């Protein structure tokens, strides 16, 4: 349970980073909350009742009920209830209320919503509203929907540390895919949950018909070159966790997703500086701490029994180092398959508070933390 909880909060850091090379998401801020207008209504014996703002309900023996504003409704004796449907809504997760039964909220896909089943209202199906289906809004596209055929689009950027090496490689033709995390960490060839795609010259990609409906641990987004050693190392970042309450980790459709490619030059530089030519082959975790735009120094990393190595400005190990330097970077050569990683600095809080690191053969597992003054 502990590893599932920590996995669930990892991707929150990505959404707080900027998209200018140190970011993980574009317009990915999402709200959560309980449903408001349009809760439950119960039909009387053969009578009619109105559920929520704009909702319709018909109770009575054998009656049929539809929740108002996307809410849930219970019919009379033998009645049939139809709750509202909703997707995302400003990317958030709501129960009932304006936006519906499953994940809705203002901006959801909803049948109903404040303003009724036909006309839509705030975030209604027909006309959109605040962050509605047609125009997006905060977090454009949101999360939720049919988990068996999700669509995920975004861009691949080079890892922030690669900038110091100069001569950045092209992002054209990078392979992007979503994998079942547990299977991926075990190098299971059946880990893929959708067809891989390649990026255009701007690093843009769109994954379609991705099946996010069944997993035990979560899903990771993987970026690699067209073949081993073709300019990029195999890298992973966490993507989502089914059943998550953190909007950053809700599975489903997503737009503005940012992934990070790991140039082979960066991998070889780290291996040379660490005097470990098999570091990536054996599996390594590379962490990066920032304030959302600039790398953060003076941060202590706790990884339990794992050894943390802090990197200097030249990406070499800091002998006896106990905190991050001005490049905010650290690495771990894992012994355990999964372990917790926690950053601390007096007067600062971090998102996520704790994240899981993972060991996978021939993989650079990337962690990102964002700090802010308390």
VMD Tcl script that draws the C-alpha trace (Angstrom):
set ca {
  {0.00 0.00 0.00}
  {2.86 2.37 0.80}
  {4.43 2.02 -2.64}
  {1.06 2.52 -4.34}
  {0.44 5.73 -2.36}
  {3.85 7.20 -3.09}
  {3.59 6.28 -6.76}
  {0.25 8.06 -6.91}
  {1.73 11.48 -5.96}
  {4.88 11.43 -8.07}
  {3.63 13.16 -11.19}
  {2.35 16.22 -9.31}
  {5.85 17.72 -9.56}
  {5.81 17.50 -13.34}
  {2.73 19.67 -13.56}
  {4.36 22.48 -11.57}
  {7.50 22.71 -13.71}
  {7.66 25.15 -16.62}
  {7.34 23.92 -20.18}
  {10.50 25.72 -21.23}
  {12.75 22.75 -20.77}
  {12.19 22.08 -17.09}
  {8.47 21.40 -17.24}
  {6.28 18.35 -17.34}
  {2.94 19.79 -18.36}
  {1.24 22.60 -20.25}
  {-1.91 24.00 -18.64}
  {-2.23 20.96 -16.43}
  {-3.53 22.62 -13.26}
  {-6.71 20.92 -12.17}
  {-9.21 21.44 -9.36}
  {-10.85 18.85 -7.20}
  {-13.96 19.04 -5.11}
  {-17.25 17.63 -4.14}
  {-20.23 18.08 -6.36}
  {-22.54 20.94 -5.63}
  {-25.79 21.71 -7.35}
  {-27.61 18.63 -8.45}
  {-27.23 16.03 -5.73}
  {-29.55 13.08 -5.10}
  {-33.31 13.17 -5.47}
  {-35.84 10.51 -4.60}
  {-39.12 10.23 -6.43}
  {-42.31 9.92 -4.41}
  {-44.98 7.31 -4.93}
  {-45.94 7.99 -8.49}
  {-45.01 11.65 -8.13}
  {-42.59 13.93 -9.93}
  {-39.61 15.68 -8.47}
  {-36.93 17.94 -9.83}
  {-33.35 16.96 -9.11}
  {-30.74 19.73 -8.80}
  {-30.43 22.87 -10.93}
  {-31.83 22.01 -14.34}
  {-32.09 18.29 -13.51}
  {-35.10 16.10 -14.24}
  {-36.52 13.35 -12.07}
  {-39.55 11.19 -12.37}
  {-40.13 8.99 -9.32}
  {-43.12 6.83 -8.58}
  {-43.57 3.09 -8.77}
  {-41.47 1.87 -11.66}
  {-40.45 5.43 -12.39}
  {-37.30 6.54 -14.20}
  {-35.04 9.19 -12.77}
  {-32.24 11.33 -14.13}
  {-30.00 13.27 -11.74}
  {-29.97 17.04 -11.98}
  {-26.77 18.88 -12.86}
  {-25.11 15.55 -13.49}
  {-25.94 14.26 -10.01}
  {-27.24 10.85 -8.99}
  {-30.93 10.18 -8.51}
  {-32.86 7.30 -7.05}
  {-36.25 6.36 -8.48}
  {-39.29 5.21 -6.54}
  {-40.25 1.62 -5.90}
  {-38.79 -0.45 -8.72}
  {-37.47 2.75 -10.28}
  {-34.52 3.02 -12.61}
  {-31.88 5.60 -11.83}
  {-29.59 7.32 -14.29}
  {-26.79 9.42 -12.85}
  {-25.14 12.09 -14.94}
  {-22.01 11.34 -16.90}
  {-18.97 13.55 -16.82}
  {-15.38 13.70 -17.89}
  {-12.67 15.71 -16.24}
  {-13.83 19.19 -15.91}
  {-10.88 21.49 -15.58}
  {-9.10 18.15 -15.33}
  {-10.50 17.65 -11.87}
  {-12.25 14.92 -10.01}
  {-15.70 15.52 -8.60}
  {-18.41 13.41 -7.09}
  {-21.92 14.30 -8.17}
  {-22.92 17.92 -8.43}
  {-22.36 20.01 -11.52}
  {-20.33 17.67 -13.62}
  {-21.71 14.32 -12.75}
  {-21.37 10.90 -11.32}
  {-17.84 9.87 -12.08}
  {-15.22 12.50 -12.47}
  {-17.02 15.62 -13.66}
  {-17.03 19.11 -12.23}
  {-17.23 22.41 -14.08}
  {-15.70 21.65 -17.44}
  {-16.93 18.07 -17.53}
  {-18.46 16.36 -20.50}
  {-21.73 16.12 -18.65}
  {-25.33 15.37 -19.40}
  {-26.88 17.98 -17.21}
  {-24.72 20.37 -15.37}
  {-26.15 23.54 -13.85}
  {-28.55 24.63 -16.51}
  {-30.11 21.29 -17.35}
  {-29.75 18.26 -19.56}
  {-30.51 19.94 -22.84}
  {-28.74 23.25 -22.82}
  {-25.64 22.30 -20.93}
  {-24.76 25.06 -18.49}
  {-21.45 25.34 -16.74}
  {-19.31 22.89 -18.63}
  {-22.30 21.20 -20.27}
  {-22.00 18.86 -23.21}
  {-23.57 21.14 -25.79}
  {-22.04 24.52 -25.23}
  {-19.02 23.95 -23.13}
  {-19.07 26.59 -20.41}
  {-16.16 27.07 -18.07}
  {-13.56 24.67 -19.36}
  {-16.10 22.68 -21.33}
  {-15.41 19.79 -23.64}
  {-15.26 21.87 -26.79}
  {-12.97 24.70 -25.72}
  {-10.95 23.03 -22.98}
  {-10.27 25.58 -20.29}
  {-7.78 25.02 -17.50}
  {-6.04 21.76 -18.22}
  {-7.64 21.48 -21.69}
  {-8.98 18.01 -22.20}
  {-8.86 17.00 -18.59}
  {-8.77 13.37 -17.51}
  {-11.30 10.58 -17.39}
  {-13.42 9.22 -20.21}
  {-13.13 5.75 -21.68}
  {-10.05 4.24 -20.05}
  {-9.85 1.55 -22.73}
  {-9.15 4.07 -25.50}
  {-7.48 7.15 -24.01}
  {-5.82 9.84 -26.12}
  {-2.62 11.44 -24.81}
  {-0.87 14.30 -26.59}
  {1.99 16.62 -25.76}
  {5.67 17.29 -26.35}
  {9.03 15.73 -25.58}
  {11.73 18.06 -24.24}
  {15.38 17.34 -23.55}
  {16.29 16.76 -19.91}
  {17.22 20.11 -18.24}
  {20.74 18.88 -17.46}
  {21.43 18.22 -21.14}
  {21.58 21.96 -21.83}
  {25.04 22.19 -20.24}
  {26.45 19.76 -22.81}
  {25.66 21.85 -25.90}
  {24.78 20.56 -29.41}
  {21.33 19.24 -28.45}
  {20.16 16.30 -30.58}
  {17.03 16.54 -32.70}
  {13.73 15.55 -31.14}
  {12.45 14.25 -34.48}
  {11.57 10.56 -34.54}
  {11.72 9.82 -30.81}
  {9.63 6.82 -29.75}
  {6.94 7.55 -27.16}
  {4.68 4.98 -25.50}
  {2.76 4.19 -22.33}
  {3.66 1.04 -20.38}
  {2.21 -0.79 -17.41}
  {4.68 0.30 -14.70}
  {4.99 -3.01 -12.90}
  {5.55 -4.95 -16.11}
  {7.97 -2.31 -17.42}
  {10.11 -2.49 -14.28}
  {10.25 -6.27 -14.74}
  {11.17 -5.88 -18.44}
  {8.03 -7.75 -19.43}
  {7.69 -7.59 -23.24}
  {3.90 -7.32 -22.83}
  {4.12 -4.07 -20.82}
  {2.81 -1.84 -23.63}
  {-0.83 -0.71 -23.37}
  {-1.00 1.01 -26.76}
  {0.86 1.52 -29.99}
  {4.08 3.53 -29.82}
  {4.34 6.72 -31.88}
  {7.20 8.92 -33.07}
  {7.64 12.64 -32.50}
  {7.80 15.34 -35.13}
  {10.62 17.89 -35.35}
  {9.11 19.86 -32.48}
  {8.89 16.82 -30.26}
  {5.10 16.68 -30.54}
  {3.26 13.38 -30.22}
  {-0.26 11.95 -29.96}
  {-0.99 8.51 -28.53}
  {-4.43 7.08 -29.32}
  {-6.43 4.08 -28.12}
  {-4.27 3.65 -25.01}
  {-5.79 1.09 -22.63}
  {-5.50 2.42 -19.06}
  {-8.25 0.21 -17.65}
  {-6.25 -2.47 -15.84}
  {-3.05 -2.27 -13.82}
  {-1.76 -2.94 -10.32}
  {0.84 -0.20 -9.86}
  {0.29 2.50 -12.46}
  {1.57 3.58 -15.85}
  {4.80 5.16 -17.04}
  {5.52 7.26 -20.11}
  {8.63 6.04 -21.91}
  {10.83 7.94 -24.38}
  {13.65 6.36 -26.37}
  {15.59 6.64 -29.62}
  {14.74 4.60 -32.71}
  {17.26 1.98 -31.58}
  {19.61 1.48 -28.61}
  {22.46 3.95 -28.73}
  {20.78 6.05 -31.42}
  {21.29 9.33 -29.60}
  {19.03 8.68 -26.61}
  {18.86 6.40 -23.59}
  {15.69 4.61 -22.57}
  {13.96 6.81 -19.96}
  {10.77 6.72 -17.90}
  {8.60 9.17 -15.99}
  {5.44 8.28 -14.04}
  {2.17 8.98 -15.90}
  {-0.91 7.97 -13.90}
  {-2.39 5.71 -11.25}
  {-5.94 4.26 -11.57}
  {-8.13 5.35 -8.69}
  {-5.86 8.29 -7.85}
  {-7.33 11.29 -6.02}
  {-4.45 13.57 -7.03}
  {-5.54 15.23 -10.33}
  {-1.97 14.95 -11.60}
  {-2.19 11.18 -11.49}
  {-5.75 10.55 -12.72}
  {-5.78 8.20 -15.70}
  {-7.55 9.09 -18.91}
  {-7.34 11.49 -21.83}
  {-4.65 14.13 -21.44}
  {-3.38 17.03 -23.52}
  {-0.30 19.16 -22.95}
  {1.65 16.24 -21.50}
  {5.40 16.87 -21.28}
  {7.92 14.04 -21.32}
  {11.71 14.18 -21.08}
  {14.19 12.60 -23.46}
  {17.57 11.58 -22.07}
  {20.40 12.15 -24.61}
  {23.07 9.44 -24.74}
  {25.70 12.17 -24.31}
  {24.22 13.00 -20.92}
  {24.18 9.32 -19.94}
  {27.79 8.77 -21.02}
  {28.92 11.96 -19.25}
  {27.39 10.76 -16.00}
  {28.86 7.27 -16.40}
  {32.32 8.73 -17.05}
  {32.12 11.15 -14.13}
  {30.88 8.39 -11.82}
  {33.53 5.92 -13.10}
  {30.73 3.46 -13.73}
  {30.44 2.45 -17.42}
  {27.49 0.14 -16.65}
  {25.45 2.61 -14.63}
  {22.59 2.99 -17.11}
  {22.75 -0.70 -18.06}
  {22.19 -1.62 -14.42}
  {19.46 0.98 -13.98}
  {19.85 4.45 -12.46}
  {17.57 7.07 -10.92}
  {18.30 10.70 -11.80}
  {16.58 13.37 -9.76}
  {16.16 17.09 -10.38}
  {14.94 19.71 -7.87}
  {13.79 23.17 -8.93}
  {11.48 25.99 -7.92}
  {9.53 25.47 -11.12}
  {11.93 27.38 -13.35}
  {15.38 27.35 -11.74}
  {17.37 24.49 -10.22}
  {17.40 24.51 -6.41}
  {20.48 24.04 -4.27}
  {20.78 23.16 -0.57}
  {18.20 20.35 -0.74}
  {18.80 17.15 1.21}
  {17.54 13.90 -0.34}
  {16.50 10.95 1.84}
  {16.28 7.62 -0.02}
  {16.28 5.25 2.95}
  {18.92 2.55 2.57}
  {19.89 3.79 -0.90}
  {23.00 5.92 -1.41}
  {22.39 9.39 -2.82}
  {25.11 11.08 -4.89}
  {24.85 14.85 -5.34}
  {26.19 16.28 -8.60}
  {28.28 19.41 -9.04}
  {28.01 21.94 -11.87}
  {30.12 19.70 -14.12}
  {27.80 16.72 -13.38}
  {30.46 15.01 -11.29}
  {29.97 13.61 -7.77}
  {30.42 15.99 -4.83}
  {32.72 14.19 -2.36}
  {30.97 14.01 0.97}
  {28.09 16.05 -0.44}
  {24.97 16.33 1.69}
  {22.77 18.65 -0.40}
  {22.10 19.54 -4.03}
  {24.35 22.06 -5.77}
  {23.26 24.90 -8.05}
  {22.16 22.41 -10.73}
  {19.66 20.72 -8.36}
  {20.73 17.24 -9.47}
  {21.29 13.97 -7.68}
  {21.47 10.32 -8.70}
  {20.91 6.96 -7.09}
  {22.27 3.60 -8.20}
  {19.48 1.48 -6.73}
  {19.77 -1.76 -4.83}
  {16.03 -2.13 -4.19}
  {13.44 -2.40 -6.99}
  {11.24 0.37 -5.52}
  {12.00 2.83 -2.70}
  {10.88 6.22 -1.39}
  {12.73 9.45 -2.15}
  {12.07 12.55 -0.02}
  {13.55 16.07 -0.45}
  {13.89 18.51 2.49}
  {15.13 22.07 2.94}
  {14.44 24.34 5.90}
  {11.65 26.79 5.11}
  {10.52 24.97 1.95}
  {7.85 22.49 1.01}
  {8.04 20.15 -1.99}
  {5.68 18.60 -4.50}
  {5.55 15.73 -4.29}
  {6.47 15.38 -0.63}
  {7.75 11.85 -1.28}
  {8.10 9.97 -4.55}
  {9.05 6.42 -5.48}
  {12.32 5.65 -7.16}
  {12.59 2.47 -9.20}
  {15.31 0.23 -10.58}
  {14.92 -1.00 -14.15}
  {17.63 -2.52 -16.33}
  {18.78 -0.25 -19.18}
  {16.55 2.58 -17.97}
  {17.10 6.08 -16.61}
  {14.21 6.56 -14.18}
  {13.59 10.28 -13.80}
  {12.29 12.11 -10.69}
  {11.30 15.76 -10.51}
  {10.57 17.76 -7.35}
  {9.34 21.36 -7.14}
  {10.05 23.42 -4.05}
  {8.38 26.58 -2.74}
  {8.92 28.67 0.39}
  {6.55 27.81 3.22}
}
mol new
graphics top color blue
foreach p $ca { graphics top sphere $p radius 0.5 }
foreach p [lrange $ca 0 end-1] q [lrange $ca 1 end] { graphics top cylinder $p $q radius 0.2 }
display resetview
